[in-house]
Amino acid sequence: MSKIDYQKLREIAEKTKIAGEAPVMPFDQRINALNDFMKHFSPDIALALLDEWERNQQYIKRRDQENEDIALTVGKLRVELEAEKQRAKDLFMENARLKSGIAGLIHLGIRYADVEVMRIAGDAQLSTPCTDSIINSIATGIRIKGGE
Protein backbone atom coordinates (compact mmCIF):
# COMPACT_ATOMS: atom_id res chain seq x y z
CA MET A 1 0.00 0.00 0.00
CA SER A 2 1.33 3.40 -0.93
CA LYS A 3 1.76 6.14 1.60
CA ILE A 4 -1.41 8.10 2.34
CA ASP A 5 -1.27 11.75 1.25
CA TYR A 6 -3.06 13.28 4.22
CA GLN A 7 -2.96 16.82 2.89
CA LYS A 8 -4.47 15.82 -0.47
CA LEU A 9 -7.11 13.73 1.28
CA ARG A 10 -8.01 16.67 3.55
CA GLU A 11 -8.33 19.07 0.61
CA ILE A 12 -10.57 16.69 -1.34
CA ALA A 13 -12.71 15.98 1.72
CA GLU A 14 -13.19 19.72 2.30
CA LYS A 15 -14.21 20.25 -1.35
CA THR A 16 -16.61 17.33 -1.12
CA LYS A 17 -18.13 18.69 2.08
CA ILE A 18 -18.70 22.05 0.42
CA ALA A 19 -20.21 20.30 -2.61
CA GLY A 20 -22.60 18.38 -0.38
CA GLU A 21 -23.66 21.47 1.53
CA ALA A 22 -23.97 23.93 -1.37
CA PRO A 23 -27.28 23.42 -3.19
CA VAL A 24 -26.53 26.35 -5.53
CA MET A 25 -23.34 24.71 -6.81
CA PRO A 26 -23.72 23.44 -10.36
CA PHE A 27 -24.59 19.76 -10.51
CA ASP A 28 -21.54 18.73 -12.54
CA GLN A 29 -19.17 20.46 -10.06
CA ARG A 30 -20.83 18.59 -7.22
CA ILE A 31 -20.50 15.29 -9.06
CA ASN A 32 -16.86 16.01 -9.93
CA ALA A 33 -16.06 16.81 -6.28
CA LEU A 34 -17.74 13.59 -5.11
CA ASN A 35 -16.01 11.53 -7.81
CA ASP A 36 -12.65 13.08 -6.94
CA PHE A 37 -13.23 12.20 -3.30
CA MET A 38 -14.21 8.61 -4.14
CA LYS A 39 -11.13 8.28 -6.36
CA HIS A 40 -8.80 9.34 -3.54
CA PHE A 41 -10.65 7.90 -0.56
CA SER A 42 -11.02 4.23 -1.33
CA PRO A 43 -11.93 1.41 1.05
CA ASP A 44 -8.22 0.51 1.11
CA ILE A 45 -7.35 3.98 2.37
CA ALA A 46 -10.15 3.86 4.94
CA LEU A 47 -8.85 0.50 6.21
CA ALA A 48 -5.26 1.77 6.25
CA LEU A 49 -6.34 4.81 8.28
CA LEU A 50 -8.24 2.60 10.72
CA ASP A 51 -5.24 0.27 11.05
CA GLU A 52 -2.98 3.24 11.72
CA TRP A 53 -5.41 4.62 14.28
CA GLU A 54 -5.56 1.24 16.07
CA ARG A 55 -1.75 1.02 16.13
CA ASN A 56 -1.57 4.51 17.58
CA GLN A 57 -4.15 3.62 20.23
CA GLN A 58 -2.16 0.51 21.20
CA TYR A 59 1.02 2.58 21.35
CA ILE A 60 -0.68 5.15 23.59
CA LYS A 61 -2.00 2.37 25.82
CA ARG A 62 1.49 0.84 26.17
CA ARG A 63 3.03 4.23 26.97
CA ASP A 64 0.32 4.94 29.55
CA GLN A 65 1.04 1.58 31.21
CA GLU A 66 4.78 2.29 31.21
CA ASN A 67 4.17 5.72 32.73
CA GLU A 68 1.97 4.17 35.41
CA ASP A 69 4.65 1.57 36.19
CA ILE A 70 7.30 4.29 36.40
CA ALA A 71 5.12 6.36 38.73
CA LEU A 72 4.63 3.34 41.02
CA THR A 73 8.37 2.64 41.02
CA VAL A 74 9.16 6.27 41.83
CA GLY A 75 6.65 6.16 44.68
CA LYS A 76 8.20 3.00 46.10
CA LEU A 77 11.70 4.46 45.79
CA ARG A 78 10.63 7.62 47.60
CA VAL A 79 9.25 5.54 50.47
CA GLU A 80 12.47 3.50 50.60
CA LEU A 81 14.57 6.67 50.51
CA GLU A 82 12.67 8.19 53.42
CA ALA A 83 13.06 4.95 55.38
CA GLU A 84 16.82 4.91 54.69
CA LYS A 85 17.15 8.57 55.69
CA GLN A 86 15.35 7.82 58.94
CA ARG A 87 17.57 4.77 59.50
CA ALA A 88 20.71 6.87 58.95
CA LYS A 89 19.40 9.48 61.36
CA ASP A 90 18.61 6.80 63.95
CA LEU A 91 22.07 5.23 63.58
CA PHE A 92 23.72 8.62 63.88
CA MET A 93 21.78 9.35 67.06
CA GLU A 94 22.54 5.88 68.45
CA ASN A 95 26.22 6.39 67.70
CA ALA A 96 26.19 9.74 69.50
CA ARG A 97 24.34 8.21 72.49
CA LEU A 98 26.84 5.35 72.72
CA LYS A 99 29.78 7.74 72.64
CA SER A 100 28.13 9.91 75.25
CA GLY A 101 27.34 6.87 77.39
CA ILE A 102 30.90 5.64 77.25
CA ALA A 103 32.15 9.09 78.17
CA GLY A 104 29.74 9.11 81.11
CA LEU A 105 30.95 5.72 82.31
CA ILE A 106 34.55 6.85 82.13
CA HIS A 107 33.74 9.95 84.13
CA LEU A 108 31.98 7.81 86.72
CA GLY A 109 35.23 6.09 87.40
CA ILE A 110 35.64 2.92 85.44
CA ARG A 111 39.25 2.18 86.22
CA TYR A 112 40.19 -0.62 83.91
CA ALA A 113 38.65 0.58 80.69
CA ASP A 114 40.12 -0.62 77.46
CA VAL A 115 42.43 1.89 75.70
CA GLU A 116 40.08 2.15 72.69
CA VAL A 117 37.09 2.77 74.97
CA MET A 118 39.06 5.50 76.74
CA ARG A 119 39.98 7.08 73.41
CA ILE A 120 36.37 7.07 72.18
CA ALA A 121 35.05 8.30 75.51
CA GLY A 122 37.56 11.11 75.58
CA ASP A 123 36.01 12.73 72.52
CA ALA A 124 32.30 12.30 71.86
CA GLN A 125 32.84 13.76 68.37
CA LEU A 126 35.56 11.23 67.51
CA SER A 127 34.65 8.98 64.63
CA THR A 128 34.03 5.31 65.15
CA PRO A 129 35.06 3.81 61.83
CA CYS A 130 32.61 0.90 61.66
CA THR A 131 29.41 2.67 62.68
CA ASP A 132 30.43 5.90 60.95
CA SER A 133 31.05 3.94 57.74
CA ILE A 134 27.60 2.34 57.91
CA ILE A 135 25.96 5.69 58.62
CA ASN A 136 27.83 7.34 55.74
CA SER A 137 26.98 4.50 53.37
CA ILE A 138 23.30 4.79 54.16
CA ALA A 139 23.39 8.57 53.99
CA THR A 140 24.95 8.50 50.52
CA GLY A 141 22.62 5.80 49.29
CA ILE A 142 25.16 2.99 49.14
CA ARG A 143 23.52 -0.17 50.37
CA ILE A 144 25.49 -3.17 51.52
CA LYS A 145 23.51 -6.39 51.16
CA GLY A 146 25.18 -9.74 51.43
CA GLY A 147 27.89 -9.15 48.84
CA GLU A 148 25.76 -7.39 46.21
CNS distance restraints for C-alpha pairs under 8 A (distance, minus, plus):
assign (resid   4 and name CA) (resid  45 and name CA) 7.23 0.50 0.50
assign (resid   5 and name CA) (resid   9 and name CA) 6.16 0.50 0.50
assign (resid   6 and name CA) (resid  10 and name CA) 6.03 0.50 0.50
assign (resid   7 and name CA) (resid  11 and name CA) 6.26 0.50 0.50
assign (resid   8 and name CA) (resid  12 and name CA) 6.22 0.50 0.50
assign (resid   9 and name CA) (resid  13 and name CA) 6.06 0.50 0.50
assign (resid   9 and name CA) (resid  37 and name CA) 7.79 0.50 0.50
assign (resid   9 and name CA) (resid  40 and name CA) 6.74 0.50 0.50
assign (resid   9 and name CA) (resid  41 and name CA) 7.06 0.50 0.50
assign (resid  10 and name CA) (resid  14 and name CA) 6.14 0.50 0.50
assign (resid  11 and name CA) (resid  15 and name CA) 6.31 0.50 0.50
assign (resid  12 and name CA) (resid  16 and name CA) 6.08 0.50 0.50
assign (resid  12 and name CA) (resid  33 and name CA) 7.39 0.50 0.50
assign (resid  12 and name CA) (resid  36 and name CA) 6.98 0.50 0.50
assign (resid  12 and name CA) (resid  37 and name CA) 5.58 0.50 0.50
assign (resid  12 and name CA) (resid  40 and name CA) 7.88 0.50 0.50
assign (resid  13 and name CA) (resid  17 and name CA) 6.07 0.50 0.50
assign (resid  13 and name CA) (resid  37 and name CA) 6.30 0.50 0.50
assign (resid  14 and name CA) (resid  18 and name CA) 6.27 0.50 0.50
assign (resid  15 and name CA) (resid  19 and name CA) 6.13 0.50 0.50
assign (resid  15 and name CA) (resid  33 and name CA) 6.30 0.50 0.50
assign (resid  16 and name CA) (resid  20 and name CA) 6.12 0.50 0.50
assign (resid  16 and name CA) (resid  30 and name CA) 7.52 0.50 0.50
assign (resid  16 and name CA) (resid  33 and name CA) 5.22 0.50 0.50
assign (resid  16 and name CA) (resid  34 and name CA) 5.59 0.50 0.50
assign (resid  16 and name CA) (resid  37 and name CA) 6.52 0.50 0.50
assign (resid  17 and name CA) (resid  21 and name CA) 6.22 0.50 0.50
assign (resid  18 and name CA) (resid  22 and name CA) 5.87 0.50 0.50
assign (resid  19 and name CA) (resid  23 and name CA) 7.75 0.50 0.50
assign (resid  19 and name CA) (resid  25 and name CA) 6.85 0.50 0.50
assign (resid  19 and name CA) (resid  29 and name CA) 7.53 0.50 0.50
assign (resid  19 and name CA) (resid  30 and name CA) 4.95 0.50 0.50
assign (resid  19 and name CA) (resid  33 and name CA) 6.55 0.50 0.50
assign (resid  19 and name CA) (resid  34 and name CA) 7.57 0.50 0.50
assign (resid  20 and name CA) (resid  30 and name CA) 7.07 0.50 0.50
assign (resid  25 and name CA) (resid  29 and name CA) 6.78 0.50 0.50
assign (resid  25 and name CA) (resid  30 and name CA) 6.62 0.50 0.50
assign (resid  26 and name CA) (resid  30 and name CA) 6.46 0.50 0.50
assign (resid  27 and name CA) (resid  31 and name CA) 6.23 0.50 0.50
assign (resid  28 and name CA) (resid  32 and name CA) 6.01 0.50 0.50
assign (resid  29 and name CA) (resid  33 and name CA) 6.11 0.50 0.50
assign (resid  30 and name CA) (resid  34 and name CA) 6.24 0.50 0.50
assign (resid  31 and name CA) (resid  35 and name CA) 5.99 0.50 0.50
assign (resid  32 and name CA) (resid  36 and name CA) 5.94 0.50 0.50
assign (resid  33 and name CA) (resid  37 and name CA) 6.18 0.50 0.50
assign (resid  34 and name CA) (resid  38 and name CA) 6.19 0.50 0.50
assign (resid  35 and name CA) (resid  39 and name CA) 6.04 0.50 0.50
assign (resid  36 and name CA) (resid  40 and name CA) 6.35 0.50 0.50
assign (resid  37 and name CA) (resid  41 and name CA) 5.71 0.50 0.50
assign (resid  38 and name CA) (resid  42 and name CA) 6.10 0.50 0.50
assign (resid  41 and name CA) (resid  45 and name CA) 5.90 0.50 0.50
assign (resid  41 and name CA) (resid  46 and name CA) 6.84 0.50 0.50
assign (resid  42 and name CA) (resid  46 and name CA) 6.34 0.50 0.50
assign (resid  43 and name CA) (resid  47 and name CA) 6.09 0.50 0.50
assign (resid  44 and name CA) (resid  48 and name CA) 6.06 0.50 0.50
assign (resid  45 and name CA) (resid  49 and name CA) 6.06 0.50 0.50
assign (resid  46 and name CA) (resid  50 and name CA) 6.21 0.50 0.50
assign (resid  47 and name CA) (resid  51 and name CA) 6.04 0.50 0.50
assign (resid  48 and name CA) (resid  52 and name CA) 6.11 0.50 0.50
assign (resid  49 and name CA) (resid  53 and name CA) 6.07 0.50 0.50
assign (resid  50 and name CA) (resid  54 and name CA) 6.14 0.50 0.50
assign (resid  51 and name CA) (resid  55 and name CA) 6.20 0.50 0.50
assign (resid  52 and name CA) (resid  56 and name CA) 6.17 0.50 0.50
assign (resid  53 and name CA) (resid  57 and name CA) 6.16 0.50 0.50
assign (resid  54 and name CA) (resid  58 and name CA) 6.19 0.50 0.50
assign (resid  55 and name CA) (resid  59 and name CA) 6.11 0.50 0.50
assign (resid  56 and name CA) (resid  60 and name CA) 6.10 0.50 0.50
assign (resid  57 and name CA) (resid  61 and name CA) 6.12 0.50 0.50
assign (resid  58 and name CA) (resid  62 and name CA) 6.18 0.50 0.50
assign (resid  59 and name CA) (resid  63 and name CA) 6.19 0.50 0.50
assign (resid  60 and name CA) (resid  64 and name CA) 6.05 0.50 0.50
assign (resid  61 and name CA) (resid  65 and name CA) 6.24 0.50 0.50
assign (resid  62 and name CA) (resid  66 and name CA) 6.19 0.50 0.50
assign (resid  63 and name CA) (resid  67 and name CA) 6.07 0.50 0.50
assign (resid  64 and name CA) (resid  68 and name CA) 6.14 0.50 0.50
assign (resid  65 and name CA) (resid  69 and name CA) 6.15 0.50 0.50
assign (resid  66 and name CA) (resid  70 and name CA) 6.11 0.50 0.50
assign (resid  67 and name CA) (resid  71 and name CA) 6.10 0.50 0.50
assign (resid  68 and name CA) (resid  72 and name CA) 6.26 0.50 0.50
assign (resid  69 and name CA) (resid  73 and name CA) 6.19 0.50 0.50
assign (resid  70 and name CA) (resid  74 and name CA) 6.07 0.50 0.50
assign (resid  71 and name CA) (resid  75 and name CA) 6.15 0.50 0.50
assign (resid  72 and name CA) (resid  76 and name CA) 6.22 0.50 0.50
assign (resid  73 and name CA) (resid  77 and name CA) 6.09 0.50 0.50
assign (resid  74 and name CA) (resid  78 and name CA) 6.11 0.50 0.50
assign (resid  75 and name CA) (resid  79 and name CA) 6.37 0.50 0.50
assign (resid  76 and name CA) (resid  80 and name CA) 6.22 0.50 0.50
assign (resid  77 and name CA) (resid  81 and name CA) 5.96 0.50 0.50
assign (resid  78 and name CA) (resid  82 and name CA) 6.19 0.50 0.50
assign (resid  79 and name CA) (resid  83 and name CA) 6.25 0.50 0.50
assign (resid  80 and name CA) (resid  84 and name CA) 6.14 0.50 0.50
assign (resid  81 and name CA) (resid  85 and name CA) 6.08 0.50 0.50
assign (resid  82 and name CA) (resid  86 and name CA) 6.15 0.50 0.50
assign (resid  83 and name CA) (resid  87 and name CA) 6.11 0.50 0.50
assign (resid  84 and name CA) (resid  88 and name CA) 6.09 0.50 0.50
assign (resid  84 and name CA) (resid 138 and name CA) 6.50 0.50 0.50
assign (resid  84 and name CA) (resid 139 and name CA) 7.55 0.50 0.50
assign (resid  84 and name CA) (resid 141 and name CA) 7.98 0.50 0.50
assign (resid  85 and name CA) (resid  89 and name CA) 6.18 0.50 0.50
assign (resid  85 and name CA) (resid 138 and name CA) 7.38 0.50 0.50
assign (resid  85 and name CA) (resid 139 and name CA) 6.47 0.50 0.50
assign (resid  86 and name CA) (resid  90 and name CA) 6.06 0.50 0.50
assign (resid  87 and name CA) (resid  91 and name CA) 6.09 0.50 0.50
assign (resid  87 and name CA) (resid 138 and name CA) 7.83 0.50 0.50
assign (resid  88 and name CA) (resid  92 and name CA) 6.04 0.50 0.50
assign (resid  88 and name CA) (resid 135 and name CA) 5.39 0.50 0.50
assign (resid  88 and name CA) (resid 136 and name CA) 7.82 0.50 0.50
assign (resid  88 and name CA) (resid 138 and name CA) 5.83 0.50 0.50
assign (resid  88 and name CA) (resid 139 and name CA) 5.88 0.50 0.50
assign (resid  89 and name CA) (resid  93 and name CA) 6.18 0.50 0.50
assign (resid  90 and name CA) (resid  94 and name CA) 6.04 0.50 0.50
assign (resid  91 and name CA) (resid  95 and name CA) 5.96 0.50 0.50
assign (resid  91 and name CA) (resid 131 and name CA) 7.83 0.50 0.50
assign (resid  91 and name CA) (resid 135 and name CA) 6.32 0.50 0.50
assign (resid  92 and name CA) (resid  96 and name CA) 6.24 0.50 0.50
assign (resid  92 and name CA) (resid 132 and name CA) 7.81 0.50 0.50
assign (resid  92 and name CA) (resid 135 and name CA) 6.43 0.50 0.50
assign (resid  93 and name CA) (resid  97 and name CA) 6.11 0.50 0.50
assign (resid  94 and name CA) (resid  98 and name CA) 6.08 0.50 0.50
assign (resid  95 and name CA) (resid  99 and name CA) 6.23 0.50 0.50
assign (resid  95 and name CA) (resid 131 and name CA) 7.01 0.50 0.50
assign (resid  95 and name CA) (resid 132 and name CA) 7.97 0.50 0.50
assign (resid  96 and name CA) (resid 100 and name CA) 6.06 0.50 0.50
assign (resid  96 and name CA) (resid 124 and name CA) 7.03 0.50 0.50
assign (resid  96 and name CA) (resid 125 and name CA) 7.85 0.50 0.50
assign (resid  97 and name CA) (resid 101 and name CA) 5.89 0.50 0.50
assign (resid  98 and name CA) (resid 102 and name CA) 6.10 0.50 0.50
assign (resid  99 and name CA) (resid 103 and name CA) 6.17 0.50 0.50
assign (resid  99 and name CA) (resid 120 and name CA) 6.64 0.50 0.50
assign (resid  99 and name CA) (resid 121 and name CA) 6.03 0.50 0.50
assign (resid  99 and name CA) (resid 123 and name CA) 7.98 0.50 0.50
assign (resid  99 and name CA) (resid 124 and name CA) 5.27 0.50 0.50
assign (resid  99 and name CA) (resid 125 and name CA) 7.99 0.50 0.50
assign (resid 100 and name CA) (resid 104 and name CA) 6.14 0.50 0.50
assign (resid 100 and name CA) (resid 121 and name CA) 7.11 0.50 0.50
assign (resid 100 and name CA) (resid 124 and name CA) 5.88 0.50 0.50
assign (resid 101 and name CA) (resid 105 and name CA) 6.21 0.50 0.50
assign (resid 102 and name CA) (resid 106 and name CA) 6.21 0.50 0.50
assign (resid 102 and name CA) (resid 117 and name CA) 7.19 0.50 0.50
assign (resid 102 and name CA) (resid 120 and name CA) 7.59 0.50 0.50
assign (resid 102 and name CA) (resid 121 and name CA) 5.23 0.50 0.50
assign (resid 103 and name CA) (resid 107 and name CA) 6.23 0.50 0.50
assign (resid 103 and name CA) (resid 118 and name CA) 7.92 0.50 0.50
assign (resid 103 and name CA) (resid 120 and name CA) 7.60 0.50 0.50
assign (resid 103 and name CA) (resid 121 and name CA) 4.01 0.50 0.50
assign (resid 103 and name CA) (resid 122 and name CA) 6.33 0.50 0.50
assign (resid 103 and name CA) (resid 123 and name CA) 7.75 0.50 0.50
assign (resid 103 and name CA) (resid 124 and name CA) 7.08 0.50 0.50
assign (resid 104 and name CA) (resid 108 and name CA) 6.18 0.50 0.50
assign (resid 104 and name CA) (resid 121 and name CA) 7.76 0.50 0.50
assign (resid 105 and name CA) (resid 109 and name CA) 6.67 0.50 0.50
assign (resid 105 and name CA) (resid 110 and name CA) 6.30 0.50 0.50
assign (resid 106 and name CA) (resid 110 and name CA) 5.26 0.50 0.50
assign (resid 106 and name CA) (resid 111 and name CA) 7.79 0.50 0.50
assign (resid 106 and name CA) (resid 113 and name CA) 7.63 0.50 0.50
assign (resid 106 and name CA) (resid 118 and name CA) 7.16 0.50 0.50
assign (resid 106 and name CA) (resid 121 and name CA) 6.79 0.50 0.50
assign (resid 113 and name CA) (resid 117 and name CA) 6.32 0.50 0.50
assign (resid 113 and name CA) (resid 118 and name CA) 6.33 0.50 0.50
assign (resid 114 and name CA) (resid 118 and name CA) 6.25 0.50 0.50
assign (resid 115 and name CA) (resid 119 and name CA) 6.18 0.50 0.50
assign (resid 116 and name CA) (resid 120 and name CA) 6.19 0.50 0.50
assign (resid 117 and name CA) (resid 121 and name CA) 5.92 0.50 0.50
assign (resid 118 and name CA) (resid 122 and name CA) 5.93 0.50 0.50
assign (resid 119 and name CA) (resid 123 and name CA) 6.96 0.50 0.50
assign (resid 120 and name CA) (resid 124 and name CA) 6.63 0.50 0.50
assign (resid 120 and name CA) (resid 126 and name CA) 6.30 0.50 0.50
assign (resid 120 and name CA) (resid 127 and name CA) 7.97 0.50 0.50
assign (resid 120 and name CA) (resid 128 and name CA) 7.61 0.50 0.50
assign (resid 127 and name CA) (resid 132 and name CA) 6.39 0.50 0.50
assign (resid 128 and name CA) (resid 132 and name CA) 5.56 0.50 0.50
assign (resid 129 and name CA) (resid 133 and name CA) 5.72 0.50 0.50
assign (resid 130 and name CA) (resid 134 and name CA) 6.42 0.50 0.50
assign (resid 131 and name CA) (resid 135 and name CA) 6.12 0.50 0.50
assign (resid 132 and name CA) (resid 136 and name CA) 6.00 0.50 0.50
assign (resid 133 and name CA) (resid 137 and name CA) 6.00 0.50 0.50
assign (resid 134 and name CA) (resid 138 and name CA) 6.21 0.50 0.50
assign (resid 135 and name CA) (resid 139 and name CA) 6.03 0.50 0.50
assign (resid 136 and name CA) (resid 140 and name CA) 6.08 0.50 0.50
assign (resid 137 and name CA) (resid 141 and name CA) 6.11 0.50 0.50
assign (resid 137 and name CA) (resid 142 and name CA) 4.84 0.50 0.50
assign (resid 137 and name CA) (resid 143 and name CA) 6.54 0.50 0.50
assign (resid 138 and name CA) (resid 142 and name CA) 5.64 0.50 0.50
assign (resid 138 and name CA) (resid 143 and name CA) 6.25 0.50 0.50
assign (resid 144 and name CA) (resid 148 and name CA) 6.79 0.50 0.50
